[in-house]
Each structure stands twice: as structure tokens, then as C-alpha cells.
Amino acid sequence: MGFNVTCTPGRDAAAALVHITSELPALVIYLDPVNMAVQLPPFPGGADVLARFCRELSREAAKLADHLDETQGRHALRGDLGGEG
């Protein structure tokens, strides 16, 4: 089943590795107030698929965080701070 959803993280948003059972790990995303769990696909090779997805998610999330830091965050380069530039 596929679906599209757009959420924004609240102030208490977090993510965690959770074991639903001893053999069923999941990535849980607590968006404050929406929660979402990404679980192991129920087919042969599902662990490889989930591992690959988690690595891609990690890379892309780091890119987004870097972009936000550069353009809007504490590391943003701003011309209005005085000095040259």
C-alpha cells in the first residue's frame, strides 16, 4: 500500500531505533504529535532493503541539515554582519 504524507516536526520531535519484538526492529519517527514507524519489509531480503533505505535516509537527512545550517541556521553566511563580504 502506498501513500503520501507531509508532516513538520514539532519542538519535541525525535527518532529512535525501537524493537517491536526481539526480531522486529523499527525506525520510529516521533514528529510531535504525529508518530511513524518504518518496519522490516515482510519478504526475503527485507532486512537488506531496510538497511539500504536507512543509509539513504541518513545521507539525505544530513544533506538537508547541512543545507539548513548554511542557509538559515547558526552557520549561515550573512552579509549584514559587518566586515567585508
N, C-alpha and C positions, 0 to 999 in steps of 0.2 A: 504494500500500500504506500503510495506517495502522497505527500502534502507539502505545502509551502507555508512558512510561518515567519513573521518578523517580530522580533522582541527587542527590547532595550534593557540593559542591565540596570537594576536599582542600586542604591548605595551599598546594600549588603550582598551583592552578587558574589558568587564563588563557584568553584568547580572542584570535584573530588573523584577519586577512584573509590568505588564502593563495591563490595562483594554482596550481590543479591543472595547467592548461595556460595558455598566453598568452591564451586566450579563455574560460577557465572559472574565474572567481573563486569562492571559497567562504569562508564563515564557519566557522572551526574553533573548537570549544569543547573545551578540554583541562580536564577536570574532576578529573584526578588521582585515580584512574587511568583513568577512562573518557574516551574521546575521541568527539566527534560532529562531523560536517561537514554544513553546510547549503549545498546547491549550487543553481545556477541551474535552475529548472524547465525541462524539455525540450519546451516548447511555445511557440508565438508569444506574445509579451508576457511571457514568463517573467522577463525582467530587471525589468520593472515590478512584477511580483508580488513578486519577491525584495526589491527596493528598498523597497516598501511594508512588507513584513514586517520588514525590518531596522529601519526607522524606528519601527515599532510596538514591536518588541522593545527598542529603545533607550529609548523613553519609559517603558515599563512597568518595565524594569530600573532606571531612575533613580528611579521611584516607590518600588520595593521598597527600594532602597538608602537613600533618604530616610527611609522608614518605620523601617528597622532602626536608622539613626542616631538617630532621635528616641526610639525605644522601648528600645533595648538598647545602642546604640553610645556613642561618646565624647561625643555631643551630647545624650544622654538627659537629660531633666529629672528630677531625683530629689529627693524631699522629705527624704531622710535626710542631706543635706549641710550641714544647719545653716542659720541665717538664716531669713528669712520664706518662707513658701510652701508 
